[in-house]
Amino acid sequence: MALTDLPIFQALKSKMQWHQVRQGVLAENVANSDTPLYKAKELKDFTFADHIGRTEFGLQTAVTKSGHITGAMTGGGKAKVEEKDMFEVTPSGNNVNLEEQMMLVTQNQMDFQAATSIYSRSLGLIKTALSKSG
């Protein structure tokens, strides 16, 4: 099994893929900010809970208390695009607030960079630990 097949890495990859899809949805909102009757869209929030308990290999967590999480995290799950109700609606029926969408784009980019950083640093730590154990 490759290091990137570990459940935590699969979950982080899913998170990064979710951010990529969200970036496309937000870009579509920005591109249609002047389109009459266009309704802003947003993805269903990503939760790591969607990835808990789905494992196809033998890595399981030890449960010492009843409140602990069982199972492991893996990739998968589909992003669901849904129309977003907005407070502001223009006379043309468009509900895209350009300033809000640009803030969401920036936040999405920062979250993607954080997930990428966690992924690469974790992979580096594991590789370092494996190289020193010999």
Contacts in CASP RR format, 6 or more apart in sequence:
PFRMAT RR
TARGET T0000
AUTHOR 0000-0000-0000
METHOD contacts of the structure
MODEL  1
MALTDLPIFQALKSKMQWHQVRQGVLAENVANSDTPLYKAKELKDFTFAD
HIGRTEFGLQTAVTKSGHITGAMTGGGKAKVEEKDMFEVTPSGNNVNLEE
QMMLVTQNQMDFQAATSIYSRSLGLIKTALSKSG
1 57 0 8 1.000
3 9 0 8 1.000
3 123 0 8 1.000
3 126 0 8 1.000
3 127 0 8 1.000
4 10 0 8 1.000
4 13 0 8 1.000
4 123 0 8 1.000
5 57 0 8 1.000
6 59 0 8 1.000
7 51 0 8 1.000
7 55 0 8 1.000
7 59 0 8 1.000
7 72 0 8 1.000
7 73 0 8 1.000
7 74 0 8 1.000
8 73 0 8 1.000
8 122 0 8 1.000
9 119 0 8 1.000
9 122 0 8 1.000
9 123 0 8 1.000
10 51 0 8 1.000
10 73 0 8 1.000
10 74 0 8 1.000
10 75 0 8 1.000
10 76 0 8 1.000
11 48 0 8 1.000
11 51 0 8 1.000
11 73 0 8 1.000
11 74 0 8 1.000
11 75 0 8 1.000
12 115 0 8 1.000
12 118 0 8 1.000
12 119 0 8 1.000
12 122 0 8 1.000
13 75 0 8 1.000
13 119 0 8 1.000
14 46 0 8 1.000
14 51 0 8 1.000
14 75 0 8 1.000
14 76 0 8 1.000
14 77 0 8 1.000
15 46 0 8 1.000
15 48 0 8 1.000
15 115 0 8 1.000
16 112 0 8 1.000
16 115 0 8 1.000
16 116 0 8 1.000
16 119 0 8 1.000
17 79 0 8 1.000
18 43 0 8 1.000
18 46 0 8 1.000
18 79 0 8 1.000
19 46 0 8 1.000
19 108 0 8 1.000
19 111 0 8 1.000
19 112 0 8 1.000
19 115 0 8 1.000
20 112 0 8 1.000
21 43 0 8 1.000
21 79 0 8 1.000
22 42 0 8 1.000
22 43 0 8 1.000
22 79 0 8 1.000
22 108 0 8 1.000
23 105 0 8 1.000
23 108 0 8 1.000
23 109 0 8 1.000
23 112 0 8 1.000
25 41 0 8 1.000
25 42 0 8 1.000
25 43 0 8 1.000
25 81 0 8 1.000
26 101 0 8 1.000
26 104 0 8 1.000
26 105 0 8 1.000
26 108 0 8 1.000
27 105 0 8 1.000
28 41 0 8 1.000
29 40 0 8 1.000
29 41 0 8 1.000
29 96 0 8 1.000
29 101 0 8 1.000
30 96 0 8 1.000
30 98 0 8 1.000
30 101 0 8 1.000
30 102 0 8 1.000
30 105 0 8 1.000
32 38 0 8 1.000
32 94 0 8 1.000
32 96 0 8 1.000
33 94 0 8 1.000
33 96 0 8 1.000
33 98 0 8 1.000
33 101 0 8 1.000
34 94 0 8 1.000
35 94 0 8 1.000
36 92 0 8 1.000
36 93 0 8 1.000
36 94 0 8 1.000
37 92 0 8 1.000
37 93 0 8 1.000
37 94 0 8 1.000
38 93 0 8 1.000
38 94 0 8 1.000
38 95 0 8 1.000
38 96 0 8 1.000
39 83 0 8 1.000
39 84 0 8 1.000
39 94 0 8 1.000
39 95 0 8 1.000
40 83 0 8 1.000
40 84 0 8 1.000
40 86 0 8 1.000
40 95 0 8 1.000
40 96 0 8 1.000
40 97 0 8 1.000
40 101 0 8 1.000
41 81 0 8 1.000
41 82 0 8 1.000
41 83 0 8 1.000
41 84 0 8 1.000
42 81 0 8 1.000
42 82 0 8 1.000
42 83 0 8 1.000
42 84 0 8 1.000
43 79 0 8 1.000
43 80 0 8 1.000
43 81 0 8 1.000
43 82 0 8 1.000
44 79 0 8 1.000
44 80 0 8 1.000
44 81 0 8 1.000
44 82 0 8 1.000
46 79 0 8 1.000
48 73 0 8 1.000
50 77 0 8 1.000
51 73 0 8 1.000
51 74 0 8 1.000
51 75 0 8 1.000
51 76 0 8 1.000
51 77 0 8 1.000
52 69 0 8 1.000
52 71 0 8 1.000
52 72 0 8 1.000
52 73 0 8 1.000
53 70 0 8 1.000
53 71 0 8 1.000
53 72 0 8 1.000
53 73 0 8 1.000
53 74 0 8 1.000
54 72 0 8 1.000
54 73 0 8 1.000
54 74 0 8 1.000
54 75 0 8 1.000
54 76 0 8 1.000
55 71 0 8 1.000
55 72 0 8 1.000
55 74 0 8 1.000
56 74 0 8 1.000
59 72 0 8 1.000
60 70 0 8 1.000
60 71 0 8 1.000
60 72 0 8 1.000
61 68 0 8 1.000
61 69 0 8 1.000
61 70 0 8 1.000
61 71 0 8 1.000
61 72 0 8 1.000
63 70 0 8 1.000
84 95 0 8 1.000
85 95 0 8 1.000
86 95 0 8 1.000
86 96 0 8 1.000
86 97 0 8 1.000
86 100 0 8 1.000
88 95 0 8 1.000
88 97 0 8 1.000
89 95 0 8 1.000
END
